[in-house]
């Protein structure tokens, strides 16, 4: 009976770097209003561990649950889905 633990994964957008090896990821979920059925966006912020310091602000990432790393960090970066492309400045 060697069953691995199934851990949650979420996809979100990196909104800030909060110190060394820590990023803040915004995860949006959409729920319908109970009466009017309009989709409402609910936003939650997660502090995630970035061991390689590879994630930049604006990147879309997949985060996964892990053991507590600090008081607020219980998530880690699993994969960078898409990077924010540098914008070209036209003169």
Secondary structure by P-SEA (a helix, b strand, c coil): ccccbbbbbbbbbbcccccccbbbbbbbbbbcccccccbbbbbbbbbbbbccccccccccbbbbbcccccccccbbbccccccccbbbbcc
